């Protein structure tokens, strides 16, 4: 069986979506030595060092082949370049995410992963052109796909309800986590190096993720101000890790920091390199995640596996993924958010219990399980 996978995001620092395809391919390479895989990219590995480095980490077997298919914009790639490539070099199943190619050979079965449909609920946070494409092509992609993969049961139900998709077409396959990497022990020297690299303070709350408006960072800043005042945590800093130059940065963040005169208390270390993330989580006194909408929520699992206590939003998929391994509350209730963080910081017994439960929850999510269930979908379409 020939299986094609869209790996354009690998090596592009695209947070959750890149993590998904990287780990899916990596684990398919471990569990499947029989089927033939064609990995399609819009960059030439021979000249793109970042992509070449990421591909090397995948440890691909002889049944995997990387194929460079043009390097134009994603619209042209879906409209013409990839379909023409597959017409000449057909595969039995093609797996992409969100927007599918505009046409494919008739015999090619199509699988698309939809991580979330937040753009339907927060259209004001999306650029008009992006919103046009999502609103226009996602419904078409769901109709065209032979199977749709959602990354949580919440997302599955959301997709079925919003797009009136047949229940049997949409499968829920949760993402995984590299538990060993996040739970590993690190030396004091390694911790000190990461601390110096990102200019981190001694005591801090950590947010790590994109800085889009739906991540609700201004609410976190409001809760942090309450912590400083009402709860007296003057020694505590807030570290907001994410790329300010990335797509759809929430401009209210900088405005609020300036308005509240918190420039010396809130630290923006920028993009965090993947090997540094486990240490960053371990250095934090508490991980805070105020997001309004998540299809899955990688960061809370990563923090759990790192042994860091979590105060999280109780919205959308987060309680499903975090189970009893985090303190959940209304992300718009600044007082409640601050109160929960204060409890985690002051109550050592409750903190220890939360950490223990978080470690247990994070061990339930395996990338090998994700890959195995995804492979089952591929095989079912070839019967």
N, C-alpha and C positions, 0 to 999 in steps of 0.2 A: 504493500500500500504506500502511495506517495502522499506525504503530508506537507503542505506549505504553511509557513508561519511568517507573519509580518513582524520583523524585528527592528523597524526603523527607529524606535525610541531608545534602543540600547546604546549607551554611551552619550546620551543627550541631557543627562541630569534632569529627567522629567519626573522625579519623585516616584509616586506610587505606581504609575503605569509602566515605567521603566523597570522597577523592581519586580513587577508582575511577570513581564515577558522574560526578563533575565533568568529568574528562578524557575519559571515554567520550563524553558528550554534546557537549563542546566539539569533539572531533575528528570526530564524526558530522556536526556542522554544517559542517565543512570539506569532507568528502569526499562528502556526499550532499545533493544539491539536488533530488532527484526524489521521494523518499518523504515522507509526511506524519507528523510526530512530535507526540505529545501527552505532555507532561511533567507527571506528577501529583505534587502536593505537599499536605501537610497544614497548610500555613501560607499566609496571604494575602500575596502579594508587595506589595500596596498598603499594608499596615500593618507588615510585617516588613522593616525596613531592612537587616538583615544578609543575609536571603535575596535581597532586591532587588539588593543590591550584588554578590553572587555571580553572580546571573543575568546581570547586565550584562557581567560578565567573559567569559561564554560566547560572546558575539557571535553570537547565534542568528539564522538566516535566516528568511525569510517562511514556510518550511515547518515551523517549530517553533512550538508553542503551549503555554504554561504554564497548567495547570488546577488551581485550588484545590478540593480535594475534602475538605471537612470538617476538623475539627481535634481529634477525640477521640483516645483512646488507640489504640495500634497494633493491639490485638486487635479493637476495634470497626471500625477502618479496614479490616482484612482480612476480617472477618466480614460486614460489611454495607455500609459507605459506598462503598468502591471498587467492589465487585461491582455495586451498584445503579447507580453512575455509568456503568460499562461496559455494563450492560444497555441503558441509554438512549443511550449514545454508544459503540458498539462499536469495537474496534480489531482488526486482524488478528493482531498479535503483542503480547504484554505481557511486559515484562522487569522483574524485581524481584531481590531477593537473599534467600537463606535461606528464610524461611517465606512461602509463596505464599498468595494469597487463597483463602478456603475454597470459593468457587465462582465460576465465570466463565461468560459466554455460551459455548455449545458450539463456536462457530466460532473463538473466540479461542485462538490457540496461546500456550503459556506457556514462558517461558525464566527460569530462576533461576540466579544466580551464587552459588556457595558458596565463600567465601574460605578457609575451613579448617573442620575438624571437631574442633578441639582439645578441645572440651567432653567428647568421648567418652573421651579419654585422661587428662584432668585434671578429673574431675567435682568433686573436693574444692575446686577453685578457683572454682566457679560457685555463685551463689546458688540455693537450692533451687527457687524459683519459675521462675527463668530456665532452669534445667536441665530442669525438667518440660516447659516449652514446647518447648525444643530437642529433647529426646528424643521428645516426642510428635509434633511437627509436621514436623521435618526429614525423617523417613522418608516421611511422607505427601506432602510437597512434591516429593521426588525421584520418587516414583511418578507423581504428577500431572503433573509438568513434561514438556513435549515435548522439551526439551533442557536439560541442566545444563552450566553453564560453570564449570570449575575454573581457578584462576589460575596453576597450575604443573602440570607432569607428575606431581610428587609428590602434589599434592592430588587430581589426577584418579584416580590409582591407589588412593589412600587411600579416596576416596568409593566407587569400584567395589568394592573389597575389603570395606569395612565394611558397606555397604548392599546388596551383591550387585546393584548396578545394571548394566543392560546396557552393555557397553563402548561401543556405537555411540551411546548416549544422552549420554554425558559427554564434553565437548570440553575440551581444554587450550588456553586462550588467555592467555598471560602479560600481566601489566600492563606499562605503559610508564613512561617517565620524561621529564620536560621537561629534556632534557640541556642545552639552551642556558641555561636559568635557573640551573642548578646549576654549570655550568662557567664562568659569566660572571666577568669581572674586576671587582673592587670597589675603590673608592678607600680610602685609609687613613682618611679621614674617615667613610666609611660603616661601615667595620669598627669604628671607635672608638665610633660611635653605638650599634651593636648591643651592643658590649662593656659600655658604660655602662648601657644599657637593662636588661640582664639581670644586671648586677653580676658580670661574668665575670673570672676571674683571668688572669694572663699565660700560664701553662702548664697545660693540663688535658686529661684524657681526657673524651670525650663519649659519653654514652648519650642517645638521643632516641627516644621512643616512649611507649606506654602503660605504666603502672606496675602491671599485673596480675601475679598470682603466677607465671603461666607464662613471664613475661619473665625470671624468674630473677635479679632484681637483687641479692638477698642474696649470691649466689655471686660477682657482680661486686665487691661490697663486700669480700668475703673476699680476692679476688685483689688488690684495690687495697691492702689492708693488707699483703700480702706485698710488693708493689712498694715501699711506704714503708719497710718493715723490711729484708728480705733484699736488695733491689736498690738501696736508698738514694735513691729518688726523692722526697726530702722536699719539694722545691719544686713537685711535681706535685699538682694538685687533681683531684677527680672531679666532673664536672658531670652530674647526672641530670635531664634535661629531660623533663617530662611533668606532667600535671595530677593533683595529689594528691587533688583533690576529684572526680575522674572515677569512673566506675563500676568497682567491684571493685578498688580500690587495695590493694596488698599491705602490710598493717600490719607485717609483719616488717622492712620497710625501716627505718622509724623506730626500731624496737626495737633493731636491730643497730647503727645509727649511734650511738645513745645508749650502748649497751653497750660499744662499742669507743672511745667518746669521740672520734668523728671529726667532730663538729659543725663544726669550723673548717676541715675538709679537704674535706667533701662539700657541694656547692652544689646547691640545688633552685631553678632559675629559674622553674619552673612551665610553663604552656602557651606554646609558641613560635609566634608569628604566622608565617604561611606565607612572606611576603616576607623574613623574617629568617633562615629556615632555611639557605639556601645560605651566608650569611656565617658563621653559627654553625659549620657544618661546617668551613669554611675556617680558622676561628680555632683549631680543636681540633688537638692534636698527634697524636691517634689516636682513631678511632671504635671503640667497644667494644659488642658485641652478643651477650649471653650467653643468648638465648632458648632455651627448651626445645622450642617448637613454633611454626612459621610456615608458613602456607599459601603465602606469597610472600616477604615481607621487604623492603618499600619502603626502610627506612633504609639498608641496606647499599648499595643502588644509588645512593641520593642522596649518600651519603658518597663513593662511587667517582667519581661525576660531578663532585663538588666538589674532587677531587684530595686526599682525605684517606685515609691508610692505615687498614686495618681489621683488627681481630682479632675473629673471629666464632665463635659456636657452630657445630658441625658437624652439628647435628640437622636432621631433616626436609628442607624444601625449600632450605635456605640454601646448601649446596654446589652445587645445581643452578643457582640464580640467580647466586651470586657467582663460580662457576667458579674461575679461577685469580687472581682479583682481590682476594683476601683471605687472611689466615692463619686457617685453621680448626682448632679444637681442641675437646676434650670440655668442655662448659660446666660440668660438675660437678667438673672437675679444676682446683682453684684454682691450684695450682702451675704447671700447664701454661699456663693462661690468663695468669698473671703473667709467665711466662717469654717468651711470645710478644709481649706488650706491651713488655717490656723490649727485646727484639730490634728491634722497630719503632722504638723511641725512640733506641737506641744505634747501630744499623747503618745509616748513611746510604745506602750503596749498595743494600742490600736494601729499604730504605724507598722509594727512588726507583723501583726495579723494580716494587714492589708498586703504587705510585701509577700508574705507566704502564699496567700491566695492568688495573687497576681502571677507568681512563678508557676503555680499549678495550672492556671488558665492558659498561660502562654504555651505550655507544653502540649496543649491539645491541638495546636495549629502546625501542620507539617507541610512543607512544599512538596514532599514526595507524595503525600495524599492528594494534594491539588493536581499534580501531574498525572497520577494514576486515574483520578476521576475524569480529567480532561481527555486522556487517552481513550477511556471507555466511550466517551462521546464520539471521538473520531472514528473508532471501530464500528460503532453502531450505525454510522452513516454510510458505511461501505458494505452493508449487508444487502 
